Amino acid sequence: MQRYASAVWKGGLKDGKGTVSSASGVLSNASYGFTTRFENAKGTNPEELVGAAHAACFSMAFSGELGKLGFTPDSIETKATVTFDKTDAGWTVTAIHLEVVGKVPKADSASFQKAAEGAKKGCPISRLLNTTITLTAKLL
């Protein structure tokens, strides 16, 4: 299985502009640039997209881990906070913190935490990333 996305960049680093698109069409020429990445201007950036991918992947993996324990979640909400710092090597994603809140009927806290840790380790995007990944999981 392969998935596709593309980016187009025009101009210099600080004055240039880019767009990012996905084969599915969910992203279609979404704009990004220096100001969206480093100055919080409107638009997206690679780190935000990594965070979205990680949150989505983790949520699915968490549902799977809960299923292995006999639970079906009503809802799982995951926020991924991507920390992007200037290091000696240059700008680097130094950490991602996953914050998940789940509504899982009949689940106990121990099972919920076990499933969350399993999902953090087993999520394909977690395995892809070469950074520190932390987790806070709250059962409603």
N, C-alpha and C positions, 0 to 999 in steps of 0.2 A: 504494500500500500504506500502511496506517495501523496503528499498534499503540496499545493503550490501557492506561493505568494510572490509578489514582485514589488520592487521599488524603483522609482526614477528620481534622480537628483540632477538639478540644473544650477550651475553657478558655483561660487566659492563657498567655503565652509560657513562663514558668518552671514553672507548676503544671499546665499543660495536658497532654493526652495525644493522640496521633494514631495512626492506622493507615494502612497503605499496602497496596494490592492491585493485582494485574494481571489483565487479562482472561483470561489463560491459566489462572489459578488457582495458578500457582507461588508468587506472593505472595498470601496471603489474610489480610487484617487483621493484617499484621505490625506490631507496635507500635514506635512511636518517640516521642521526646519530648526535652525540654531535656537531661535527664540522659544519654540515649543519644547525644546529639549533642555535648555539651560536657563530660561527666563520665565517659564510658566505662561507663555502666550497661548492663545487658543489654538488647538490642533493636537495631534497625537505625537508620540515619540516612541522609539524602540523599547524603552524600559517599561512604559505603560502597557505596551502590547505584550511584553513578556509577563508582566503581572497579570493581565487578563487571561493569558494562556495558562499560567500556573494555577490561578484560582479556578478556572473551568476544569482543568485536568484533575486537580485535587478533589473538587466536589464530586466528580464522577467516580474517582477511585475510592473516596470515602463511602459513597453509596454502595459500591461493590464490597468493601470491607465490612460494612454493617450487614449487608446481605449474607455474607459468610457466617455471621454470628446469629442469623435468624431475625434481623430487624429490617424494616422498610421505613426509611425516613419520610416524614411529611414534607420537610424542607431542609435544605442545607444552604447556608449563605456564607460564602468565603470571600474575604478581602485579602488581597496580597499587597503588602507594602514593600516596594523595591527600593533599596538604599543604593544610591549612585554617588560614589565619592571619587574625588581626585586623589590618586595614590602615586607613588613613585613610578609606577608602570604606566600611568595615565588614568583616564576616567575608567572606573571599574564598578560593576555591580558587586557590592561587597556583602550584601545580605538580602534575604527575602523573608519577611515575616508573614505567615499565614494566620489569619484570625477567622475562625469558623464558629458559627452558631448553628446548631441543628435542633430541629424538632423531630424527635424519634420516639414514637409511642413504645412503651414497655421497656425501653433501654435504661440500663443503670449507668452511673457515671464511669465505672471501671471499664465496662464494655465499650462505651462511647470513646473514652480516651485510647483504649487499645486499638479500636478501628481507625481513629484519627492518626495515630502514630504509624500504623500499617499503611495508610493512604499516603502519608508524607514520604515514607520510604519507597513505596511502590509506584507512585504516580510517575509516568514516563517523563513529564517535564521536570519533576524533581531530580530524576536520574540524569537528565540532560545537563542541568545547571551545575557549574563548578563554583558554588558559593555556599555560605552558611545559610541554612534554612531553619527557622524557628517556627513554633506553632503554639497558639493558644486556642483551646477548644472548649466551648461552653454548650452544655446540654440544656435546652429549655424544658 
